[in-house]
Amino acid sequence: MKIAVVGTGYVGLVSGACFAEMGVEVTCVDIDREKIEGLKKGVIPIYEPGLKNLVVRNHEANRLHFTTDLPSVLNDMDMVFIAVGTPSEDDGTADLSQVMTVAQTIADHMTTPLLIVTKSTVPVGTSFKVRDLIRKRLDERGMNDLTFDVASNPEFLKEGAAVSDFMSPDRVVVGVETEHAKELMTRLYRPFLLNNFRVIFMDILSAEMTKYASNAMLATRISFMNDVANLCERVGADVNMVRRGMGSDSRIGRSFLYPGCGYGGSCFPKDIRALIKTAEDYGYEMRVIKAVEEVNDRQKEVLFDKLSNYFEGKLQGKTVAVWGLSFKPETDDVREAPSLTLIRALLKAGVAVRAYDPAAMEEARRSLGDTIYYATDIYDAANGTDALIVPTEWKEFRLPNWSILSKIMNTRLVIDGRNIYNRDELASHGFDYSGIGQK
């Protein structure tokens, strides 16, 4: 089987490499020539554990290819995956220009039957727009008899665990219109799920909606727990105990009940906005999801508020260490990261920032420039500071040497945005501690 994957971001590159690992001949396509030339040399444009070895191994085995020229390979393929970006516009609408550009290229150059699969996260109905565009153009080209199929195959990959998620998925959701499309997608995914074939076939509109509904539910759980955590602080309860009590109920479960300083990244914020906008376009108001977004926006301000309250609003001239810049561990993605909201508020208040992250320093620099100091390690970041704030729970932050920190920091204050530290342990070293949702 031969497939093309258009787009070499998180979804496209991971998908292409993992399909190749299972023996599929894959060609990854991108308009960024520098990126494609780098991939041929084993230069991976994103930080994702396990991805580099997968790409290099399959490229050397001649199963994974890279090109900028989709027309040149298009008619040698059984199927084409569209995995390009769909960023938010100002009103929350998903920008489909890249998706439709790929569809137009396919329509202009295809001469053999194809299965065109939308893997990008797209509003409900997008696959039909792709189908209609291609059909119209083929008819204009006088190719009325040329058949093709469309399908929706949304991704459910977690950044930082994308390779393992793809190779051993909880489930694979596929929306199809025809038995032929179903047969092709079954052949493609069977090697991943030999012992338990967990491909859920459904209609295309339902598949597209499943992606948004899934992300909206996860985001809802996060915002709900953050709301509960904020109330816990006010009434004197401990959200960690509350979370354990709630999660023990099998109807609720323990996943995504961890309070923190808000979610970020490339998926949840964008998808929540797109779902709200889709509902508005159909004359419906998603009131719960709107509240989820509002709570998350407010939660990103919690760390700054804790610092300001501790110093009674007198922050001018202070210096603060920030451990963690990526929106979550095991990724270099800083898109809509709580750390950036925090840092911008600190700078506005006249605070100097010393930051460290194991993977996301260069990505953060693209957003923040030279407005902050980029430290070489956690102790360099904390040296001479009036507070340590932790927005991201990287593993290497979990067991620092508190004795060293107590000597190099001006003020022994730790604001823990992910509840990874123990208040009593820090108190034994003379630190004031503030977590999320704790007394």
GIKALIN-V387838 format. One record per pair of residues at least 24 apart in sequence whose ideal C-beta (glycine too) atoms are under 10 Angstrom apart, sorted by the first residue. I is the first residue (numbers start at 0). J is the second residue. D is the distance in whole Angstrom. If there is no record, write none. Layout:
BEGIN
<<I:J:D> <I:J:D>>
END
This chain:
BEGIN
<<0:24:7> <0:25:9> <0:76:9> <0:77:5> <0:78:8> <0:183:8> <0:186:7> <0:187:7> <1:25:8> <1:26:8> <1:64:10> <1:72:9> <1:75:6> <1:76:5> <1:77:5> <1:78:8> <2:26:8> <2:27:10> <2:76:6> <2:77:6> <2:78:5> <2:79:7> <2:80:6> <2:114:9> <2:116:9> <2:183:10> <2:187:7> <3:27:8> <3:28:6> <3:64:9> <3:66:9> <3:69:7> <3:72:6> <3:73:7> <3:75:9> <3:76:5> <3:77:9> <3:78:8> <3:79:5> <3:80:7> <3:81:10> <3:101:10> <3:105:9> <3:113:9> <3:115:10> <4:28:7> <4:29:9> <4:63:10> <4:78:10> <4:79:8> <4:80:5> <4:81:9> <4:82:6> <4:83:10> <4:116:9> <4:118:8> <5:29:8> <5:30:9> <5:69:6> <5:73:10> <5:79:7> <5:80:7> <5:81:5> <5:82:6> <5:83:6> <5:97:9> <5:98:9> <5:100:10> <5:101:5> <5:102:10> <5:104:8> <5:105:9> <5:115:10> <5:118:9> <5:119:9> <6:30:9> <6:31:10> <6:80:8> <6:81:7> <6:82:4> <6:83:4> <6:84:7> <6:97:8> <6:98:9> <6:101:8> <6:118:8> <6:119:7> <7:31:8> <7:34:6> <7:35:7> <7:37:10> <7:38:7> <7:43:10> <7:44:7> <7:45:9> <7:54:10> <7:65:8> <7:82:8> <7:83:9> <8:34:10> <8:44:8> <8:45:7> <8:82:7> <8:83:8> <8:84:6> <8:119:9> <8:265:8> <9:44:10> <9:45:6> <9:47:7> <9:50:9> <9:82:9> <9:84:10> <9:154:9> <9:156:7> <9:158:6> <9:161:6> <9:264:10> <9:265:7> <9:266:9> <9:330:9> <9:332:8> <10:80:9> <10:81:10> <10:82:5> <10:83:9> <10:84:9> <10:118:6> <10:119:7> <10:120:8> <10:153:10> <10:154:5> <10:156:7> <10:161:8> <10:165:9> <10:265:9> <10:266:10> <11:80:7> <11:81:9> <11:82:4> <11:83:7> <11:84:10> <11:118:7> <11:119:9> <11:154:9> <12:38:8> <12:43:8> <12:44:8> <12:45:7> <12:47:8> <12:50:7> <12:53:9> <12:54:7> <12:63:10> <12:65:10> <12:82:9> <12:161:9> <13:45:9> <13:47:7> <13:49:9> <13:50:6> <13:53:8> <13:54:9> <13:82:9> <13:154:8> <13:156:6> <13:158:10> <13:161:5> <13:162:6> <13:164:8> <13:165:6> <13:166:10> <14:80:7> <14:82:6> <14:118:6> <14:152:9> <14:154:7> <14:156:8> <14:161:9> <14:165:7> <15:53:10> <15:54:8> <15:57:9> <15:62:10> <15:63:6> <15:64:9> <15:65:9> <15:80:8> <15:82:8> <16:43:10> <16:47:10> <16:49:9> <16:50:6> <16:51:9> <16:52:9> <16:53:4> <16:54:5> <16:55:9> <16:56:9> <16:57:6> <16:58:9> <16:62:9> <16:63:6> <16:161:10> <16:162:8> <16:165:9> <16:166:10> <17:49:10> <17:50:9> <17:53:7> <17:57:9> <17:156:10> <17:161:9> <17:162:7> <17:163:10> <17:164:9> <17:165:4> <17:166:6> <17:168:10> <17:191:8> <18:57:9> <18:62:9> <18:63:9> <18:80:9> <18:165:9> <18:187:7> <18:188:9> <18:190:9> <18:191:9> <19:53:8> <19:54:9> <19:56:9> <19:57:4> <19:58:8> <19:60:8> <19:61:10> <19:62:4> <19:63:4> <19:64:9> <20:53:6> <20:54:10> <20:56:8> <20:57:6> <20:60:9> <20:62:8> <20:63:9> <20:162:9> <20:165:9> <20:166:7> <20:190:9> <20:191:10> <21:57:10> <21:62:9> <21:165:10> <21:166:8> <21:187:9> <21:188:9> <21:189:9> <21:190:4> <21:191:6> <22:57:10> <22:60:10> <22:62:7> <22:190:7> <23:57:10> <23:62:7> <23:63:9> <23:77:9> <23:78:10> <23:186:10> <23:187:7> <23:190:8> <24:57:10> <24:61:8> <24:62:6> <24:63:8> <24:64:8> <24:75:9> <24:76:9> <24:77:10> <25:57:8> <25:58:10> <25:62:7> <25:63:5> <25:64:7> <25:65:10> <25:76:10> <25:80:9> <26:62:10> <26:63:8> <26:64:4> <26:65:7> <26:66:6> <26:68:10> <26:69:9> <26:71:10> <26:72:5> <26:73:9> <26:75:8> <26:76:7> <26:79:9> <27:54:9> <27:58:10> <27:63:7> <27:64:7> <27:65:5> <27:66:8> <27:80:10> <27:82:9> <28:64:9> <28:65:8> <28:66:6> <28:67:7> <28:68:8> <28:69:5> <28:70:10> <28:71:10> <28:72:7> <28:73:9> <28:79:9> <28:80:10> <28:82:10> <28:83:10> <28:101:9> <28:104:9> <29:65:8> <29:66:8> <29:67:6> <29:69:9> <29:82:10> <29:83:9> <30:67:6> <30:68:10> <30:69:9> <30:83:9> <30:97:9> <30:100:9> <30:101:10> <30:104:10> <31:67:8> <32:66:10> <32:67:5> <33:67:10> <34:65:9> <34:67:9> <35:64:10> <35:65:5> <35:66:7> <35:67:5> <35:68:10> <36:65:8> <36:67:9> <37:65:9> <38:63:9> <38:64:10> <38:65:5> <39:63:10> <39:64:9> <39:65:5> <39:66:9> <40:65:10> <44:331:10> <45:158:9> <45:161:9> <45:330:8> <45:331:7> <45:332:8> <45:358:10> <45:362:9> <46:158:9> <46:159:9> <46:325:8> <46:329:8> <46:330:6> <46:331:4> <46:332:8> <46:357:9> <46:358:5> <46:359:8> <46:361:10> <46:362:9> <47:156:9> <47:158:7> <47:159:7> <47:160:9> <47:161:5> <47:162:7> <47:329:8> <47:330:7> <47:331:9> <47:332:9> <47:358:10> <48:159:7> <48:160:7> <48:161:8> <48:162:7> <48:163:8> <48:329:6> <48:330:9> <48:358:10> <49:160:9> <49:161:9> <49:162:4> <49:163:7> <49:166:9> <50:161:7> <50:162:6> <52:162:9> <53:162:6> <53:165:10> <53:166:9> <69:101:7> <69:104:5> <69:105:8> <69:108:8> <70:104:7> <70:105:9> <70:107:8> <70:108:4> <70:109:9> <71:108:9> <73:104:8> <73:105:7> <73:107:10> <73:108:5> <73:109:6> <73:110:8> <73:111:8> <73:113:8> <74:108:7> <74:109:6> <74:110:5> <74:111:5> <74:112:10> <74:113:8> <75:111:8> <76:105:10> <76:109:9> <76:111:8> <76:113:7> <76:114:9> <76:115:10> <77:111:9> <77:112:9> <77:113:8> <77:114:7> <77:183:7> <77:186:9> <77:187:9> <78:113:6> <78:114:4> <78:115:7> <78:116:6> <78:147:10> <78:148:9> <78:150:8> <78:152:10> <78:180:9> <78:183:6> <78:184:8> <78:187:8> <79:104:10> <79:105:6> <79:109:9> <79:113:6> <79:114:8> <79:115:5> <79:116:7> <79:117:10> <79:147:10> <80:114:9> <80:115:8> <80:116:5> <80:117:8> <80:118:5> <80:119:9> <80:150:9> <80:152:7> <80:154:10> <80:187:10> <81:105:9> <81:115:7> <81:116:7> <81:117:5> <81:118:6> <81:119:6> <81:121:9> <81:125:9> <81:126:9> <81:129:7> <81:149:10> <81:152:10> <82:116:9> <82:117:9> <82:118:4> <82:119:6> <82:120:10> <82:152:10> <82:154:8> <83:117:10> <83:118:9> <83:119:6> <83:121:10> <84:119:7> <84:120:9> <84:265:8> <84:269:9> <85:117:10> <85:119:5> <85:120:6> <85:121:6> <85:122:8> <85:125:9> <85:265:10> <85:269:8> <85:270:9> <85:273:8> <86:265:9> <86:269:7> <86:273:10> <86:334:9> <87:268:8> <87:269:5> <87:270:9> <87:271:10> <87:272:5> <87:273:7> <87:276:9> <87:335:10> <88:272:9> <88:273:9> <88:276:9> <89:272:10> <90:272:8> <90:275:10> <90:276:6> <90:279:9> <91:268:10> <91:269:9> <91:271:8> <91:272:4> <91:273:6> <91:274:9> <91:275:6> <91:276:4> <91:277:9> <91:279:8> <91:292:9> <92:122:8> <92:272:8> <92:273:7> <92:276:5> <92:277:9> <92:279:10> <92:280:8> <93:119:9> <93:120:7> <93:121:6> <93:122:5> <93:125:8> <93:211:10> <93:269:7> <93:270:8> <93:272:8> <93:273:4> <93:274:10> <93:276:8> <93:277:8> <94:269:10> <94:273:10> <95:119:8> <95:121:6> <95:122:8> <95:125:6> <95:128:8> <95:129:9> <98:125:7> <98:126:10> <98:128:8> <98:129:7> <98:132:10> <99:125:9> <99:128:7> <99:129:7> <99:132:7> <101:129:8> <102:126:10> <102:128:8> <102:129:4> <102:130:9> <102:131:9> <102:132:5> <102:133:6> <102:136:9> <102:149:9> <103:129:10> <103:132:7> <103:133:8> <103:136:7> <105:129:8> <105:132:9> <105:133:6> <105:136:9> <105:137:10> <105:147:8> <106:132:6> <106:133:4> <106:134:8> <106:135:8> <106:136:4> <106:137:6> <106:138:10> <106:139:9> <106:140:8> <106:142:10> <106:147:9> <107:133:9> <107:136:6> <107:137:9> <107:139:10> <107:140:8> <108:136:10> <108:140:10> <109:133:8> <109:136:9> <109:137:7> <109:140:9> <109:142:8> <109:145:7> <109:147:7> <110:137:10> <110:140:9> <110:142:8> <110:145:7> <111:145:8> <111:146:10> <111:147:9> <112:145:7> <112:146:5> <112:147:6> <112:148:8> <112:179:9> <113:145:9> <113:146:9> <113:147:5> <113:148:8> <113:149:9> <114:147:7> <114:148:5> <114:149:8> <114:150:6> <114:175:9> <114:177:9> <114:179:8> <114:180:6> <114:182:10> <114:183:5> <114:184:8> <114:187:9> <115:147:6> <115:148:7> <115:149:5> <115:150:7> <115:180:9> <116:148:9> <116:149:7> <116:150:5> <116:151:7> <116:152:5> <116:173:8> <116:174:9> <116:175:9> <116:180:8> <116:183:9> <116:184:8> <116:187:9> <117:149:7> <117:150:7> <117:151:5> <117:152:7> <117:153:8> <117:174:9> <117:203:9> <117:206:9> <117:207:8> <118:150:9> <118:151:8> <118:152:5> <118:153:7> <118:154:6> <118:210:10> <119:151:10> <119:152:10> <119:153:9> <119:154:8> <119:210:10> <120:153:6> <120:154:7> <120:207:9> <120:210:6> <120:211:7> <120:214:8> <120:265:9> <120:266:7> <120:269:8> <120:270:6> <120:273:8> <121:151:8> <121:153:8> <121:207:6> <121:210:8> <121:211:9> <121:273:9> <122:207:7> <122:208:9> <122:211:8> <122:270:10> <122:273:6> <122:274:8> <122:276:8> <122:277:5> <122:280:8> <123:151:9> <123:203:9> <123:204:5> <123:205:9> <123:206:9> <123:207:5> <123:208:5> <123:209:10> <123:210:9> <123:211:8> <123:273:10> <123:274:9> <123:277:6> <123:280:10> <123:281:9> <124:203:9> <124:204:7> <124:207:7> <124:208:10> <124:277:9> <124:280:10> <125:149:10> <125:151:8> <125:203:9> <125:204:10> <125:207:7> <126:150:7> <126:151:5> <126:152:10> <126:174:7> <126:175:10> <126:176:9> <126:203:5> <126:204:8> <126:206:8> <126:207:7> <127:151:10> <127:176:9> <127:203:7> <127:204:8> <127:207:9> <130:176:8> <130:203:9> <146:177:9> <146:179:9> <147:179:10> <147:180:10> <148:175:7> <148:176:7> <148:177:5> <148:178:10> <148:179:6> <148:180:4> <148:181:9> <148:183:8> <148:184:10> <149:174:9> <149:175:8> <149:176:7> <149:177:9> <149:180:8> <149:203:7> <150:174:6> <150:175:5> <150:176:8> <150:177:9> <150:180:5> <150:181:8> <150:183:8> <150:184:6> <150:200:10> <150:203:7> <150:206:8> <151:175:8> <151:176:10> <151:201:9> <151:202:9> <151:203:5> <151:204:8> <151:205:9> <151:206:4> <151:207:5> <151:208:10> <151:209:9> <151:210:8> <152:184:7> <152:187:9> <152:188:9> <152:198:10> <152:206:7> <152:210:10> <153:206:6> <153:207:7> <153:208:9> <153:209:6> <153:210:4> <153:211:9> <153:213:8> <153:214:10> <154:210:8> <154:266:9> <155:209:9> <155:210:7> <155:213:7> <155:214:9> <155:266:10> <156:266:9> <157:217:10> <157:264:10> <157:266:9> <157:327:8> <157:329:9> <157:330:9> <158:264:6> <158:265:8> <158:266:8> <158:325:9> <158:326:8> <158:327:7> <158:328:10> <158:329:7> <158:330:4> <158:331:9> <158:332:6> <158:334:10> <159:264:10> <159:325:9> <159:326:10> <159:327:6> <159:328:6> <159:329:3> <159:330:5> <159:331:10> <159:332:9> <159:358:10> <160:327:10> <160:328:10> <160:329:7> <160:330:9> <161:329:9> <161:330:9> <165:191:8> <166:191:7> <167:191:7> <167:192:9> <167:197:10> <168:192:7> <168:197:7> <168:198:9> <169:197:7> <170:195:10> <170:197:5> <170:198:7> <170:199:6> <170:209:10> <171:196:9> <171:197:6> <171:198:5> <171:199:7> <171:200:9> <172:197:10> <172:198:8> <172:199:5> <172:200:8> <172:201:7> <172:205:9> <172:206:5> <172:207:9> <172:209:5> <172:210:7> <172:213:9> <173:198:6> <173:199:7> <173:200:5> <173:201:7> <173:203:9> <173:206:6> <174:199:10> <174:200:8> <174:201:6> <174:202:6> <174:203:4> <174:204:7> <174:205:6> <174:206:3> <174:207:7> <174:208:9> <174:209:8> <174:210:10> <175:200:6> <175:201:8> <175:202:8> <175:203:7> <175:206:8> <176:202:8> <176:203:6> <207:277:10> <208:274:9> <208:277:9> <210:266:9> <210:270:7> <210:274:10> <211:270:6> <211:271:8> <211:273:7> <211:274:5> <211:275:10> <211:277:8> <211:288:9> <212:270:10> <212:274:8> <212:288:10> <213:270:9> <214:262:10> <214:266:6> <214:267:6> <214:268:10> <214:269:9> <214:270:4> <214:271:7> <214:273:10> <214:274:8> <215:267:8> <215:270:7> <215:271:6> <215:273:10> <215:274:6> <215:275:9> <215:285:8> <215:287:8> <215:288:5> <215:291:7> <215:292:10> <216:255:9> <216:288:10> <216:291:10> <217:254:8> <217:255:5> <217:262:8> <217:266:9> <217:267:7> <217:270:10> <217:291:10> <218:255:9> <218:262:6> <218:266:9> <218:267:5> <218:268:8> <218:270:8> <218:271:6> <218:274:10> <218:288:8> <218:291:5> <218:292:8> <218:294:10> <218:295:7> <219:255:9> <219:271:9> <219:287:7> <219:288:7> <219:290:9> <219:291:5> <219:294:9> <219:295:10> <220:251:9> <220:252:9> <220:254:8> <220:255:4> <220:256:6> <220:257:9> <220:291:9> <221:255:6> <221:256:9> <221:257:8> <221:258:8> <221:259:7> <221:261:8> <221:262:5> <221:267:8> <221:291:8> <221:294:9> <221:295:7> <221:298:9> <222:258:10> <222:261:8> <222:262:8> <222:267:10> <222:271:10> <222:287:10> <222:288:10> <222:290:7> <222:291:4> <222:292:8> <222:293:8> <222:294:4> <222:295:5> <222:296:10> <222:297:9> <222:298:7> <223:255:9> <223:256:8> <223:258:9> <223:287:10> <223:290:9> <223:291:8> <223:294:8> <224:255:8> <224:256:5> <224:257:7> <224:258:5> <224:259:8> <224:294:10> <224:298:10> <224:435:9> <224:436:8> <225:257:9> <225:258:5> <225:259:7> <225:260:8> <225:261:7> <225:262:9> <225:291:10> <225:294:6> <225:295:7> <225:297:8> <225:298:5> <225:299:10> <225:301:8> <225:435:7> <225:436:8> <226:258:9> <226:290:9> <226:291:10> <226:294:5> <226:295:10> <226:297:9> <226:298:8> <226:436:10> <227:256:9> <227:258:7> <227:436:7> <228:257:9> <228:258:4> <228:259:8> <228:298:9> <228:301:9> <228:418:9> <228:434:9> <228:435:5> <228:436:3> <228:437:8> <229:258:8> <229:294:9> <229:297:9> <229:298:8> <229:301:7> <229:435:8> <229:436:7> <230:436:8> <231:258:8> <231:435:9> <231:436:4> <231:437:7> <231:438:8> <232:301:10> <232:305:10> <232:433:9> <232:434:9> <232:435:8> <232:436:6> <232:437:7> <232:438:7> <233:436:10> <234:438:9> <235:437:10> <235:438:5> <236:436:8> <236:437:9> <236:438:7> <237:434:9> <237:436:7> <237:437:5> <237:438:6> <238:418:8> <238:434:9> <238:435:7> <238:436:3> <238:437:6> <238:438:10> <239:418:7> <239:434:8> <239:435:9> <239:436:7> <239:437:7> <240:436:10> <240:437:9> <241:436:8> <242:418:9> <242:436:8> <257:392:9> <257:417:8> <257:418:7> <257:435:9> <258:298:9> <258:301:10> <258:416:9> <258:417:9> <258:418:7> <258:434:9> <258:435:5> <258:436:5> <258:437:9> <259:298:8> <259:299:10> <259:301:9> <259:302:10> <259:327:10> <259:337:8> <259:390:8> <259:391:9> <259:392:8> <259:415:10> <259:416:6> <259:417:5> <259:418:7> <259:419:10> <259:434:10> <259:435:6> <259:436:9> <260:295:10> <260:298:6> <260:299:6> <260:300:9> <260:301:6> <260:302:5> <260:303:10> <260:305:10> <260:323:10> <260:336:10> <260:337:4> <260:338:8> <260:340:9> <260:341:8> <260:388:9> <260:389:9> <260:390:5> <260:391:9> <260:414:9> <260:415:9> <260:416:4> <260:417:7> <260:435:7> <261:294:9> <261:295:5> <261:296:8> <261:297:8> <261:298:4> <261:299:4> <261:300:9> <261:301:8> <261:302:9> <261:326:9> <261:335:9> <261:336:9> <261:337:5> <261:340:8> <261:341:10> <261:390:9> <261:416:9> <262:291:10> <262:295:6> <262:298:8> <262:299:9> <262:326:7> <262:327:8> <262:335:8> <262:336:9> <262:337:8> <263:295:9> <263:299:8> <263:325:9> <263:326:3> <263:327:8> <263:332:8> <263:333:8> <263:334:7> <263:335:4> <263:336:4> <263:337:6> <263:338:8> <263:339:8> <263:340:8> <263:390:9> <263:391:10> <264:325:9> <264:326:4> <264:327:7> <264:330:8> <264:332:6> <264:333:9> <264:334:6> <264:335:6> <264:336:7> <265:326:8> <265:330:10> <265:332:6> <265:334:5> <265:335:8> <266:326:10> <266:332:10> <266:334:9> <266:335:10> <267:291:9> <267:292:9> <267:295:8> <267:326:9> <267:335:8> <268:292:8> <268:295:8> <268:296:9> <268:326:9> <268:334:8> <268:335:5> <269:334:9> <269:335:8> <271:295:8> <295:335:9> <295:337:9> <296:340:9> <298:337:8> <298:340:9> <298:416:9> <298:435:9> <299:335:9> <299:336:9> <299:337:5> <299:338:9> <299:339:9> <299:340:4> <299:341:7> <299:344:9> <299:390:9> <299:416:10> <300:337:9> <300:340:7> <300:341:8> <300:344:7> <301:337:9> <301:340:10> <301:341:9> <301:414:9> <301:416:8> <301:433:10> <301:435:7> <301:436:10> <302:337:7> <302:338:9> <302:340:9> <302:341:5> <302:344:9> <302:345:9> <302:386:10> <302:388:5> <302:389:9> <302:390:6> <302:414:6> <302:415:9> <302:416:5> <302:433:9> <302:435:9> <303:340:8> <303:341:6> <303:342:9> <303:343:9> <303:344:4> <303:345:7> <303:347:9> <303:348:8> <303:350:9> <303:388:9> <303:414:9> <304:344:9> <304:414:10> <305:386:9> <305:388:8> <305:412:9> <305:414:5> <305:415:10> <305:416:9> <305:433:5> <305:434:9> <305:435:9> <306:341:9> <306:344:9> <306:345:8> <306:348:9> <306:350:8> <306:385:9> <306:386:6> <306:388:7> <306:412:8> <306:414:6> <306:433:9> <307:344:9> <307:345:10> <307:348:7> <307:350:10> <308:433:9> <309:385:9> <309:386:7> <309:410:9> <309:412:6> <309:414:8> <309:431:7> <309:433:7> <310:348:10> <310:350:10> <310:385:8> <310:386:8> <310:410:9> <310:412:9> <312:348:9> <313:348:10> <313:349:10> <314:344:9> <314:345:8> <314:347:10> <314:348:4> <314:349:6> <314:350:5> <314:385:9> <314:386:10> <315:348:7> <315:349:4> <315:350:8> <316:348:10> <316:349:6> <316:350:8> <316:351:8> <316:385:9> <317:345:8> <317:348:8> <317:349:8> <317:350:5> <317:351:7> <317:352:10> <317:384:8> <317:385:4> <317:386:7> <317:409:9> <317:410:8> <318:345:10> <318:350:7> <318:351:4> <318:352:8> <318:353:7> <318:372:9> <318:381:10> <318:382:9> <318:383:6> <318:384:5> <318:385:6> <318:386:8> <318:408:10> <318:409:7> <318:410:9> <319:345:6> <319:348:10> <319:350:5> <319:351:7> <319:352:6> <319:353:7> <319:354:9> <319:371:10> <319:380:9> <319:381:10> <319:384:6> <319:385:6> <319:386:5> <319:387:8> <319:388:6> <319:410:10> <319:412:9> <319:414:9> <320:352:8> <320:353:5> <320:354:7> <320:355:8> <320:372:10> <320:374:8> <320:377:8> <320:378:9> <320:379:9> <320:380:4> <320:381:4> <320:382:8> <320:383:9> <320:384:4> <320:385:9> <320:386:7> <320:387:5> <320:388:7> <320:389:9> <320:404:9> <320:407:10> <320:408:8> <320:413:10> <321:345:8> <321:352:6> <321:353:7> <321:354:4> <321:355:8> <321:356:9> <321:363:10> <321:371:8> <321:374:9> <321:380:7> <321:381:10> <321:384:9> <321:386:9> <321:387:8> <321:388:5> <321:389:8> <321:390:7> <321:391:9> <321:414:10> <321:416:10> <322:353:10> <322:354:8> <322:355:6> <322:356:8> <322:357:10> <322:374:9> <322:377:6> <322:380:6> <322:381:8> <322:387:7> <322:388:7> <322:389:5> <322:390:8> <322:391:7> <322:392:9> <322:393:7> <322:395:9> <322:396:5> <322:399:9> <322:413:10> <322:415:10> <322:416:9> <323:354:8> <323:355:8> <323:356:6> <323:357:9> <323:359:8> <323:377:10> <323:388:9> <323:389:6> <323:390:5> <323:391:3> <323:392:7> <323:393:6> <323:396:7> <323:416:8> <323:417:8> <324:354:6> <324:355:8> <324:356:4> <324:357:9> <324:358:9> <324:359:4> <324:360:7> <324:362:8> <324:363:4> <324:364:9> <324:366:9> <324:367:9> <324:371:9> <324:373:9> <324:390:8> <324:391:7> <324:393:10> <325:356:6> <325:357:8> <325:358:6> <325:359:4> <325:360:10> <325:362:7> <325:363:8> <325:390:9> <325:391:6> <325:393:8> <326:359:9> <326:390:9> <326:391:7> <327:390:10> <327:391:7> <327:392:8> <327:393:9> <327:417:10> <328:356:10> <328:357:8> <328:358:9> <328:391:6> <328:392:6> <328:393:5> <328:394:7> <328:395:9> <328:396:9> <328:417:9> <329:357:9> <329:358:8> <329:391:10> <329:393:8> <329:394:9> <330:358:7> <330:359:7> <330:362:9> <330:391:10> <331:356:8> <331:357:9> <331:358:4> <331:359:4> <331:360:8> <331:361:7> <331:362:5> <331:363:9> <332:358:9> <332:359:7> <332:362:7> <333:358:10> <333:359:5> <333:360:10> <333:361:10> <333:362:5> <333:363:5> <333:364:10> <333:365:8> <333:366:6> <333:367:9> <333:391:10> <334:362:9> <334:366:9> <336:362:9> <336:363:8> <336:366:9> <336:390:7> <336:391:8> <337:390:5> <337:391:8> <337:416:7> <337:417:10> <338:363:8> <338:366:10> <338:367:10> <338:388:9> <338:389:10> <338:390:4> <338:391:6> <338:416:9> <339:363:7> <339:366:6> <339:367:7> <339:390:9> <340:390:9> <341:388:7> <341:390:6> <341:414:10> <341:416:8> <342:366:9> <342:367:6> <342:370:8> <342:371:6> <342:388:9> <342:390:9> <343:367:8> <343:370:9> <345:370:10> <345:371:9> <345:386:10> <345:388:9> <346:370:6> <346:371:7> <350:384:10> <350:385:8> <350:386:9> <351:383:9> <351:384:9> <351:385:9> <352:380:9> <352:384:9> <352:388:9> <353:379:7> <353:380:5> <353:381:7> <353:382:7> <353:383:8> <353:384:6> <353:387:10> <354:380:6> <354:388:10> <354:390:10> <355:379:7> <355:380:4> <355:381:9> <355:393:9> <355:395:10> <355:396:9> <356:380:9> <356:390:10> <356:391:7> <356:393:7> <356:396:10> <357:391:9> <357:393:6> <357:394:9> <357:395:6> <357:396:9> <358:393:8> <359:391:8> <359:393:10> <377:403:10> <377:404:8> <378:403:6> <378:404:7> <378:407:7> <378:408:10> <379:407:9> <381:407:6> <381:408:6> <381:409:10> <381:413:10> <382:406:10> <382:407:5> <382:408:8> <382:409:9> <383:407:7> <383:408:7> <383:409:6> <384:408:5> <384:409:6> <384:410:8> <384:412:9> <385:409:5> <385:410:4> <385:411:10> <385:412:7> <386:410:6> <386:411:9> <386:412:4> <386:413:7> <386:414:6> <386:431:9> <386:433:9> <387:411:9> <387:412:7> <387:413:5> <387:414:7> <387:415:9> <387:420:10> <387:430:9> <388:412:9> <388:413:8> <388:414:5> <388:415:8> <388:416:7> <388:433:9> <389:413:7> <389:414:7> <389:415:5> <389:416:6> <389:417:6> <389:418:10> <389:419:7> <389:420:8> <389:434:10> <390:414:9> <390:415:9> <390:416:5> <390:417:7> <391:416:8> <391:417:7> <391:419:10> <392:416:8> <392:417:4> <392:418:9> <392:419:5> <393:417:10> <393:419:9> <394:419:9> <396:420:9> <400:428:10> <401:425:7> <401:427:8> <401:428:4> <401:429:9> <401:430:7> <402:428:7> <402:429:10> <403:428:10> <404:428:8> <404:430:8> <405:429:6> <405:430:7>>
END
